Structures are given as C-alpha cells and as structure tokens.
Amino acid sequence: MSMSRSSRDRARGAGRAAPPRPAAVPAPPSGTAGPGVLPLLGAVGGGAALALESVVNGRLGEHAGSVAAAVWSNTLSLLVAAAAALFLPGTGAAFSALRAGLRSRSLRAWHCLGGVAGGSMVLTQALTAAALGPAAYTLALVAGQTLCAVAVDHLGLGPGGRRPATPRRLAGGLLAVCAVAFPVLAAPDAGRALALAVLPFLAGCALSWQMAVNGRVDEASGRHPYPAVLLSFAAGTALTVAALAVLALTAGLPRPGAGPAWHFTGGLLGCVVVLTAVLTVRRIGVLAAGLGMISGQVLGSLLLGPLLGRPPAHQGVVAFGAVLLIGASALAAPSGAGARPDSAVPGAVAGARRGGAGEGGGI
C-alpha cells in the first residue's frame, strides 16, 4: 500500500536536524540599571572632562603660547595612545580590518582625518578658553556642535545612517545659537566676547564631524577603539605641529613661562574624551552619547568657573543659556535613534572577524 504524501513528508523530515533555536536573552535583574545607563554616565563624564580640558589648555596657552600649548596637548595624547598599543589585545587585527574597509571603499580615507577637527578644537581652547571663561567657551562650543550635528546627520556622515533635517531639528539648532548669544552678549565686553566665541563655535561644528567619522572608523575596525583614537591624535598632532612651524617662520617661537604641573595634563584629558566618545557611540548611539557629552560639558563648565575663582559676570544669564542649550539638544535629536546592531558591521569587517580579527579586540 503506497504511503500518503503527508506520511512521506513526515518521514523525510524525521532525518533532518531541527534548526537551532536562538538563545533567549536573559532579562536584567530587577533593581539593576539598564544596559545604557553606565555608557550614558560615561558620556556625561567625558563631557565634563572636555570642559576641564578647555580650562587646562587655556591656562597653558596663557604662559606657553596658544599654538605651543596645542602642540604639547596633542603630542602627549598621541604618546599615550601609542603606548597603549603595548597592552591592548587585537590591535593588529583591528588595523587589518581597517585596511580591508579602505580597500573595499566601505570606508574612505577622509574618514580617518577626524583628528584634524580635534586639533583645531585644542587650538581654540588655548586661544580663547581663558579669555571667555569655562562657561561661555563651552556654550559656544556646544552650540556649534548641536547646530552642525543636524547637517552631519542629514548628510549621513556618521555610522547611524542618514537622518533628514526636519523643522524640529532645525529649530533645535537655531535655539542652540540663541543659547550662546545670551551670555556672550551679556558679557562686559560684548564685542570682543562675540569675536572670540566664533572660534569655539566653529570648533564645535568640527567636533560633530569628528564624532561621526571616528564612529565610522571604529565600525570598520571591528568595533576596536584603538585605530580611531590613534588616528585622531596623529592627525591632530600633525595639524598643530604645522601651525607651530608656520608661527616659527613668521613670528618666531614663543618662550614658554613656568606654570603648575596640572597645566600640562590637557593631553591626558584629551585621551579620556576621545576614548569615551568612541566607546559610548558604539554602545548607545550617536544621539544618546552626544546628549550625554553635551550635558557633561555644560554642567562641568558651570561648576568649574566658581571653583577656579572665575565665575561668569552674569551667572544667572549663563545658567539660563545652559538650560536653553540642553533643550536645544533635545529638539535637535532625531526621534527613534539608537545604537546600530552588530549586524550592521560592513562585510569586510565581518569577514575579518570570522578570521579571528575580533577576538579580544574590544574594550
């Protein structure tokens, strides 16, 4: 008697192995922080470190010359990043994945030049931070960062893909400009303060671009932070050394004066800032990491002025500008943005991981 079709299908299926079921992701224990809380706190801490770095480099620029201070800060950061290669596992595989991404053109060479923006920011710290004060300098920096983040997202330069510039986000960017205009125009010498604030505003624009391209380099390196950090400081050091060479040819080298040891620690804080940005963007996305760093910058700058004996002349106006700025950042943030899953890693990087590139490569 012939076997029915359904019986034959069951007989064939009996010899086949059932596909493995995906493992269930365990829920976090009740009462513990979610997976994004610690990275978000790290981003806030990184923003506070950036506010402190601006104070340190500004003080160094007062007695060593602004360009020389920027060269020292970037060079120290580069030396620390290079020394870290002796202790971090997986750096060779990460650079192999990065080269594969460049060959496949999933990553372009200009993505590796984010440190040019970092070098320009350190130059503006040394030039203007001491004169403007921590609060006004940080507000100008973050206003440029918030406004230009809208353009960076609209062009899709970061690892999160393209996010159109909606009217809500444009309103947030314009509100950021208003947030810095209030304390700057309320300064005793408003004309000079406004002229000085242009430089950190432009540096903030460059900082948005740097965060985006460093995120692309981190992604192409198999989620290993070292290539993005090292390339960032290498490009920044090259820019500041070139500026020092031009200064030496035109006006001669400055003669640095003596200063306290903490004035020379800006490069160490720069390492903290860049590494924090790379790691937090990877875990919680550009949006949450950017908002966390902005909040840390603003809050840190408001605390640093009184602690260092240089409170802003109109502290209430500065605090109001800080509130406006955090609101502007929330408006400029794209809705529904988040960290990209590992499945979005380019094919070249995924292939390098399969060959062992990703083993031990993260921090």
GIPEGI-V718768 format. One line per field, one symbol per residue. ss: DSSP state (H for helix, E for strand, C for the rest). phi: phi as a letter, one per 40 degrees, with the letter a starting at -180 (. if undefined). psi: psi as a letter, one per 40 degrees, with the letter a starting at -180 (. if undefined). Layout:
ss->???
phi->???
psi->???
//
This chain:
ss->CCCCHHHHHHHHHHCCCCCCCCCCCCCCCCCCCCCCHHHHHHHHHHHHHHHHHHHHHHHHHHHHCHHHHHHHHHHHHHHHHHHHCCCCCCHHHHHHHHHHHHHCCCCCHHHHHHHHHHHHHHHHHHHHHHHHCHHHHHHHHHHHHHHHHHHHHHHCCCCCCCCCCCHHHHHHHHHHHHHHHHHHHCCCCHHHHHHHHHHHHHHHHHHHHHHHHHHHHHHHCCCCCHHHHHHHHHHHHHHHHHHHHHHHHHCCCCCCCCCCHHHHCHHHHHHHHHHHHHHHHHHHHHHHHHHHHHHHHHHHHHHHHHHCCCCCCCHHHHHHHHHHHHHHHHHHCCCCCCCCCHHHCCHHHHHHHHCCCCCCCCC
phi->.cccccccccccccccccccccccccccdcgbccccccccccccccccccccccccccccccbbgcccccccccccccccccccccbccgccccccccccccccgcbcccccbcccccccccccdccbccccgdcccccccccccccccccccccgccccgcbdccdccccccccccccccdcccccdbcccccccccccccccdccccccccccccccccggbccdcccccccccccccccccccccccbgccbcccaccccbcccccccccccccccccccbgcccccccccccccccccccdcccgbcccbcccccccccdcccccccccccgcacccccccddcccccccchcccgccb
psi->hihiddddddddddeihhihiihhhhiiiieiiieeddddddddddddddddddddddddddeehddddddddddddddddddddeehiedddddddddddddeeehidedefdeddddddddddddeddddiddddddddddddddeddddddefdieeahhigidddddddddddddddddddeidgdddddddedddddddddddddddddddddddeffhedddddddddddddddddddddddddeihihiiiiideeeeddddddddddddddddddeidcddddddddddddddddddddeegiidgdddddddddddddddddehhieiaiiideehiddddddddeedeheei.
//
